């Protein structure tokens, strides 16, 4: 068996899907994407497949990963690692189908029967979060996540801090103390403002503060962690085990959020998670993406003892044109019950992609994140 062909599909709302085909007709699916940079990632995936994988045995996943990562001399970063990630997911899908087993069985077998999920509320500029939180809890979710703020100045006024505190206060009042609330700073907050915001949010017991500072300021995370009792989470813009090594060694985080479509795929996510376990750090894979990325995450969650909770994109504010279930032949595989999703037991990634729908939607996308500006015209973090 060898790899014979591939196709790439840019589909709404902002996803890139990869179909990989072998000589015996086996098909594997992956989701290589940098949101808002899909054309660039298409070129990177084409280079990897044309230069390294066409005509090769798809089962040698580790060897292919090493060749794609190390073969080009320059390595790392969001584009290359996302391209590798999507190819890696498709290879694992093929391997599982070849052996008639879900991917998690090939990675050591289940450590759990289901994984808890959280639900987004509030949008980019969080609003009406109290009512939205109540609706999601009524729908069965036991954990929520919201953005803490819109854009913030590097040193902002007390009203900006109070607004953030009022929003989480409204959510806590709406859902009570038995529901977890993750608060995403989204790298929008400067180091001096992080301390003030964390102090203001602490009375409402957030589940975690996510990406309190930009990843280029990860050296400040240890000090932030020492200044608050709120668990610190980060990782969606970190792309390999070597990026995560530094925060583990610095005892800087409580929860990591590597993205299976940005951080080298299933192969690398599993390695990062195992490293985290050695440092008593939990894992909550980042996944505001499509069904292939979600299925890949859940396969790793299934066999990862320190997996805590899984992000998923159902009804997220980005998905106005198409949602995560629309591309599945059987959407019930991601049926959420009591705030959990069962581990799929189908072969490979455990999902069946509706290829006809994928082809209908192909090319119908041109998503780019907004460029925000402060009131003086300078560029703000989104």
DARATA-V353559 format. One line per field, one symbol per residue. ss: DSSP state (H for helix, E for strand, - for the rest). phi: phi as a letter, one per 30 degrees, with the letter a starting at -180 (. if undefined). burial: # if it has 9 or more other ideal C-beta (glycine too) atoms within 8 Angstrom, else .. A space follows every 10 residues. Layout:
BEGIN
ss = ???
phi = ???
burial = ???
END
This chain:
BEGIN
ss = --EEEEEEEE E---EEEEEE EE----EEEE -------HHH HHHHHHHHHH HHH------- HHHHHHHHHH -------HHH HHHHHHHHHH HHHHHHHHH- -EHHHH---- ---EEEEEEE --------HH HHHHHHHH-- --EEEEE--- -------HHH HHHHHHHHHH HHHHH----E EEEE------ HHHHHHHHHH HHHH---EEE ----HHHHHH HHHHHH---- -EEE------ HHHHHHHHH- ----EE--E- ----HHHHHH HHHHHHHH-- -EE--E---- HHHHHHHHHH HH----E--E E--------- -------E-- HHHH-EE--E EE-----E-- --E-HHHHHH H--------- --E-----E- --
phi = .bdcaabcbd bddacbcccc bcdcidcbcb bdaceibddd dedddddddd cbcdicdddd dddddddddc dcidbiiddd dddeeddded ddddddddci bdedddckjd cacabdbccd bjidceahdd dddddddddj dcbbbbddbd dbddbcdedd dddddddddd ddddcicccd bdbcdhidcd eddedddedd dedchddacc hdbdddcedc deddddcbdd ecbakdcbca ddddeddddd hcbcbcbdcd cbciideded ddddddedch cdbbedadbc ddddddeddd eeccdcdcab daceidddcd cbcdddccdb dddcdcbhib bdddcddidi bcdddddedd deidaacbdd cdbddcjddc dc
burial = ###..#.### ########## ##...##### #####.##.# ##.######. .###.#.##. #..######. #....#.### ########## ########.. .######..# ##..###### ##...#..## .###.##..# ########## ##.......# #####.#### ##.##...## ########## #.######.# ##.####### ###.#.##.# ##.##..#.# .######### #.######.# .######### ########## #######... #######.## ########## ####.##.## ####...##. .#.##.##.. ..##.#..## #.##.##### #.##..##.. ##..#.#... .###.....# .#
END
